[in-house]
Amino acid sequence: MPPEPSAPKSLADPAALAARQALRDAPHIAPIRALARQIAAERDAPVPDPDPLDGGVGARLLLLLETPGPRVLRTGFVTRDSANGTAANLFRFLCEAGIARRDTLIWNAVPWVIHAPGALNRAPRRAEAKAAEPYLAPLLALLPDLAVAVLAGRFAGECAPALASLSPGLPVIAIPHPSPTYVCTSPEVPARIRRGLAEAARVLKRPSAGTFMG
């Protein structure tokens, strides 16, 4: 494995991206990548792969975002290392919380790209959310060590009832979305993100049950 990036937006470097792409077949992400390919075939839309520098099937923390952005195919990964503001914020917040990469899996509530080529980013629609629901169970089945789920943003937060049904007792932490659009609206937004991720870090150190609302 290459060393972990020490700063955000590392995949803007073509050499770093090529090195990451060379790890696509790593055994710890292969089952999740296979699920991504299944979803892509069934939805007829691209689904980015999990980041091979993250925990894959060994992850103890599932961090759910909303849906891949329209420029995700520049890297092909769901990753904190993309060259955009959301990823950069997520990189910094996770580092501040002291959450190890090997403990994390970053995924999306709607895992496929919903944007038409050239379209601006938008929130998922209700029909897209409904279509994504059946894919949560097979994802959770691939994460035997899962100890906590972090739901980033209002849309991802709507997955809480499904998580409670599929994994009773799993701690679920709701935080604001790390997009610069939200983070810059009020000092309370980054404060809530920090509180939620700090709680997740505590759960990883001493497993507990329940729901924390940041």
C-alpha positions as CSV (number, residue, x, y, z in Angstrom):
1,M,0.0,0.0,0.0
2,P,1.3,3.5,-0.7
3,P,1.5,6.0,2.2
4,E,-1.6,7.8,3.2
5,P,-2.0,11.3,1.8
6,S,-1.0,14.0,4.2
7,A,-3.1,16.7,2.7
8,P,-6.5,17.0,0.9
9,K,-7.1,16.8,-2.9
10,S,-4.1,14.4,-3.5
11,L,-5.9,12.8,-6.4
12,A,-5.5,16.0,-8.4
13,D,-2.0,14.6,-9.1
14,P,-2.2,12.2,-12.1
15,A,0.6,10.1,-10.6
16,A,-1.2,9.7,-7.3
17,L,-4.4,8.8,-9.2
18,A,-2.7,6.2,-11.3
19,A,-1.2,4.7,-8.2
20,R,-4.6,4.5,-6.5
21,Q,-6.2,3.0,-9.7
22,A,-3.5,0.3,-9.6
23,L,-5.0,-0.8,-6.3
24,R,-8.6,-1.4,-7.6
25,D,-8.3,-5.2,-7.3
26,A,-7.2,-5.1,-3.6
27,P,-9.0,-8.0,-1.8
28,H,-10.4,-5.9,0.9
29,I,-12.5,-3.8,-1.5
30,A,-13.2,-6.5,-4.1
31,P,-16.6,-7.5,-2.7
32,I,-17.8,-3.9,-2.4
33,R,-16.5,-3.2,-5.9
34,A,-18.5,-6.2,-7.1
35,L,-21.6,-4.7,-5.5
36,A,-20.9,-1.4,-7.2
37,R,-20.7,-3.2,-10.6
38,Q,-24.0,-5.0,-9.9
39,I,-25.7,-1.7,-9.0
40,A,-24.2,0.0,-12.1
41,A,-25.6,-2.8,-14.4
42,E,-29.0,-2.7,-12.8
43,R,-29.3,1.1,-12.8
44,D,-27.5,1.6,-16.1
45,A,-25.4,4.3,-14.5
46,P,-21.8,4.6,-13.3
47,V,-21.1,3.7,-9.6
48,P,-17.7,4.8,-8.3
49,D,-15.5,2.3,-6.4
50,P,-14.6,2.4,-2.7
51,D,-11.2,3.9,-2.0
52,P,-8.6,1.1,-1.7
53,L,-6.8,3.2,0.9
54,D,-9.9,2.9,3.1
55,G,-11.0,-0.1,5.1
56,G,-13.3,-1.9,2.6
57,V,-14.9,-5.0,4.1
58,G,-12.9,-4.4,7.3
59,A,-14.4,-1.0,7.9
60,R,-15.9,-0.3,11.3
61,L,-17.4,3.1,10.4
62,L,-19.7,3.5,7.4
63,L,-19.9,7.2,6.3
64,L,-22.9,7.7,4.0
65,L,-23.0,10.8,1.8
66,E,-25.8,11.6,-0.6
67,T,-24.9,10.7,-4.2
68,P,-21.7,10.9,-6.3
69,G,-21.1,14.3,-7.7
70,P,-21.2,14.9,-11.5
71,R,-17.4,15.0,-11.6
72,V,-16.7,11.8,-9.7
73,L,-15.7,9.9,-12.8
74,R,-12.5,12.0,-12.9
75,T,-11.2,9.6,-10.2
76,G,-13.8,6.8,-10.3
77,F,-13.6,6.5,-6.4
78,V,-15.8,7.5,-3.5
79,T,-12.9,9.2,-1.6
80,R,-11.9,12.0,0.7
81,D,-9.0,12.6,-1.7
82,S,-10.9,14.1,-4.6
83,A,-10.0,17.6,-5.8
84,N,-13.2,19.2,-4.6
85,G,-14.4,21.2,-1.5
86,T,-16.6,18.5,-0.1
87,A,-13.8,15.9,-0.1
88,A,-11.3,18.3,1.3
89,N,-13.6,19.2,4.2
90,L,-14.2,15.5,4.9
91,F,-10.5,14.8,4.8
92,R,-9.8,17.5,7.4
93,F,-12.8,16.6,9.6
94,L,-11.9,12.9,9.7
95,C,-8.2,13.8,10.5
96,E,-9.3,16.1,13.3
97,A,-11.4,13.3,14.8
98,G,-8.5,10.9,14.7
99,I,-10.5,8.3,12.8
100,A,-8.1,5.9,11.0
101,R,-8.7,5.4,7.3
102,R,-8.6,1.6,7.7
103,D,-11.7,2.0,9.9
104,T,-13.8,3.8,7.3
105,L,-15.9,3.1,4.3
106,I,-17.3,6.1,2.4
107,W,-20.3,5.4,0.4
108,N,-23.5,7.1,-0.9
109,A,-27.1,6.7,0.0
110,V,-27.8,6.7,-3.8
111,P,-24.6,5.1,-5.0
112,W,-24.9,5.7,-8.7
113,V,-24.4,8.9,-10.7
114,I,-27.8,10.6,-11.1
115,H,-26.6,13.6,-13.1
116,A,-26.8,13.8,-16.9
117,P,-23.5,14.6,-18.6
118,G,-22.6,18.2,-18.1
119,A,-25.4,18.8,-15.6
120,L,-25.0,20.6,-12.3
121,N,-25.0,18.9,-9.0
122,R,-28.5,18.2,-7.4
123,A,-30.0,16.4,-4.6
124,P,-31.5,12.9,-5.3
125,R,-35.2,12.7,-6.0
126,R,-37.7,10.6,-4.0
127,A,-37.9,7.9,-6.7
128,E,-34.1,7.6,-6.8
129,A,-34.0,7.2,-3.0
130,K,-36.7,4.5,-3.2
131,A,-34.7,2.7,-5.9
132,A,-31.5,2.8,-3.7
133,E,-33.1,1.3,-0.6
134,P,-32.6,-2.3,-1.6
135,Y,-28.8,-1.9,-2.0
136,L,-28.3,-1.0,1.7
137,A,-28.8,-4.5,3.0
138,P,-26.2,-6.2,0.7
139,L,-23.7,-3.4,1.6
140,L,-24.2,-4.0,5.3
141,A,-23.8,-7.7,4.8
142,L,-20.3,-7.0,3.5
143,L,-19.3,-5.2,6.7
144,P,-19.1,-7.7,9.5
145,D,-17.1,-5.5,11.8
146,L,-19.3,-2.4,11.4
147,A,-19.6,-0.5,14.7
148,V,-21.1,2.8,13.8
149,A,-22.8,4.6,10.9
150,V,-22.4,8.3,10.2
151,L,-25.1,9.9,7.9
152,A,-23.9,13.1,6.3
153,G,-26.7,15.5,5.3
154,R,-30.5,15.5,5.4
155,F,-30.9,13.0,2.5
156,A,-28.4,10.4,3.9
157,G,-30.1,11.0,7.3
158,E,-33.3,9.5,5.9
159,C,-31.5,6.1,5.8
160,A,-31.6,6.0,9.6
161,P,-34.9,3.9,9.8
162,A,-33.6,1.4,7.3
163,L,-30.3,1.1,9.3
164,A,-32.2,0.6,12.5
165,S,-34.3,-2.2,10.8
166,L,-31.3,-3.9,9.2
167,S,-28.8,-3.5,12.0
168,P,-30.7,-3.1,15.3
169,G,-28.5,-1.5,17.9
170,L,-26.0,-0.1,15.5
171,P,-25.1,3.5,16.7
172,V,-26.2,6.0,14.1
173,I,-24.8,9.5,14.1
174,A,-26.3,12.3,12.0
175,I,-24.1,15.2,10.9
176,P,-24.5,18.0,8.4
177,H,-23.2,17.5,4.9
178,P,-19.5,18.6,4.5
179,S,-20.1,20.5,1.3
180,P,-18.6,24.0,1.4
181,T,-22.2,25.3,0.7
182,Y,-23.3,24.1,4.1
183,V,-20.1,24.4,6.1
184,C,-19.8,28.1,5.3
185,T,-23.4,28.9,6.3
186,S,-22.8,29.1,10.0
187,P,-20.0,28.3,12.6
188,E,-22.5,25.8,14.1
189,V,-22.4,23.6,11.0
190,P,-18.7,22.6,11.3
191,A,-19.1,22.4,15.0
192,R,-21.9,19.9,14.6
193,I,-19.7,17.9,12.2
194,R,-16.9,17.8,14.6
195,R,-19.1,16.8,17.5
196,G,-20.6,13.9,15.5
197,L,-17.3,12.6,14.3
198,A,-15.8,12.9,17.8
199,E,-18.7,10.8,19.0
200,A,-18.0,8.2,16.2
201,A,-14.4,8.1,17.3
202,R,-15.5,7.3,20.9
203,V,-17.8,4.6,19.6
204,L,-14.9,3.0,17.8
205,K,-12.9,3.0,21.0
206,R,-15.6,1.6,23.2
207,P,-18.6,0.1,21.3
208,S,-22.0,1.4,22.3
209,A,-25.5,1.4,21.0
210,G,-28.0,4.2,20.3
211,T,-28.4,7.2,18.1
212,F,-26.5,10.5,18.4
213,M,-27.8,13.6,16.7
214,G,-25.1,16.2,16.2
